[in-house]
Amino acid sequence: MIELHELTKRYGDKTAVDGLSFQVPQGVVTGFLGPNGAGKSTTMRMILDLDRPSSGRVTLDGRRYGQLAEPLKYIGALLEAKAVHPGRTARDHLLWLAQSNRIPTRRVDEVLALVGLTDVARKRARGFSLGMGQRLGIASALLGDPEILMFDEPVNGLDPEGILWIRNLMKRLAGEGRTVFVSSHLMSEMALTADHLVVIGKGRLLADLSMADFIEQNSRSAVRLRTPQPELLLDVLAAQPLTVEAGPGGSYEVVDGDPAKLGDLAAANGITLHELSPQRASLEEAFMQMTADSVEYHAGAQVVAGTDAAGAAGTWGAGWQPPAGGRKKRAKQQKGAN
């Protein structure tokens, strides 16, 4: 188990992590979510003692990382897959890690086979693709057969087969009773992998709850209705204490509606339904709802094609105007052309 107690990290007058306290339990995959700049990477680095907290502490099964004589046997981590000497082969990199933590040499070949790198074990890391480097980083995390595993963007660079493999691997490791803590920006993948979520924003804890509870608490539910008798349906719904909104393709959505009661209501009024479907929000929608006030950088609401100040094709957000100098220069050119 990973436990954070009032963990804080400051860089000058900027607070990257602000009094974080939570536990990462055993036996489930815990997702670690937050917008860019939320403090996720800094938090994971402090767990591994790579960054020193300004205050607070982290314990791993009751001990601090610095108290572990052979840390790879207790916690394995993938934070930066490229943290490998480019001149070393995959096998030599793992062998060096194994020897530094008194891990048997046979384990090197076991993890190479597990991640699918046996055939390139003697190839130097500089020639590895992004996906191969990612697999080597995962092998490093698994090397000591630890009870705690942390992965930062584990599917980065992997092909579909690799993504399915790492997803099933993390679930299997959690099923063995290990602590699995994973950070990712891919909401669709996290929704398929994580059982529990820890969400932070601007360095502070926003949520610590199960995946199902997170989605339920941070999104609305609705029931979608589609019928060839829309006017009759609207009249019937208008007579009920319901909130009805227009849906896609001529459908209607009843906010927080009960599918069974709506089906009975339609049947009682002789309304033919071509669709009656509960609409459940995605993890992405729930995440956006919760972290809306914690996003540090917002992209423009609208992007349109146009021409920049130098006359080259470009894009800009709605309401953008070229610099004054650019307008004067272009007007002068046009005047000369006339």
HELIX and SHEET records of a PDB file:
HELIX    1   1 LYS A   40  ILE A   47  1                                   8    
HELIX    2   2 TYR A   65  GLN A   67  5                                   3    
HELIX    3   3 PRO A   71  LYS A   73  5                                   3    
HELIX    4   4 ALA A   90  SER A  100  1                                  11    
HELIX    5   5 ARG A  106  VAL A  115  1                                  10    
HELIX    6   6 THR A  118  VAL A  120  5                                   3    
HELIX    7   7 ALA A  125  GLY A  127  5                                   3    
HELIX    8   8 LEU A  130  LEU A  142  1                                  13    
HELIX    9   9 PRO A  160  GLY A  175  1                                  16    
HELIX   10  10 MET A  187  THR A  193  1                                   7    
HELIX   11  11 MET A  211  GLN A  217  1                                   7    
HELIX   12  12 PRO A  230  ALA A  238  1                                   9    
HELIX   13  13 PRO A  248  GLY A  250  5                                   3    
HELIX   14  14 PRO A  259  ALA A  268  1                                  10    
HELIX   15  15 LEU A  283  THR A  291  1                                   9    
HELIX   16  16 ALA A  324  ALA A  337  1                                  14    
SHEET    1   A 3 LYS A  14  VAL A  24  0                                        
SHEET    2   A 3 ILE A   2  TYR A  11 -1                                        
SHEET    3   A 3 SER A  55  LEU A  60 -1                                        
SHEET    1   B 6 ILE A  75  LEU A  78  0                                        
SHEET    2   B 6 ILE A 148  ASP A 152  1                                        
SHEET    3   B 6 THR A 179  SER A 183  1                                        
SHEET    4   B 6 VAL A  29  LEU A  33  1                                        
SHEET    5   B 6 HIS A 196  GLY A 201  1                                        
SHEET    6   B 6 ARG A 204  SER A 210 -1                                        
SHEET    1   C 4 VAL A 244  ALA A 246  0                                        
SHEET    2   C 4 TYR A 252  VAL A 255 -1                                        
SHEET    3   C 4 ALA A 222  ARG A 226 -1                                        
SHEET    4   C 4 GLU A 275  GLN A 279 -1                                        
SHEET    1   D 2 VAL A 303  THR A 307  0                                        
SHEET    2   D 2 ALA A 313  GLY A 317 -1                                        
END                                                                             
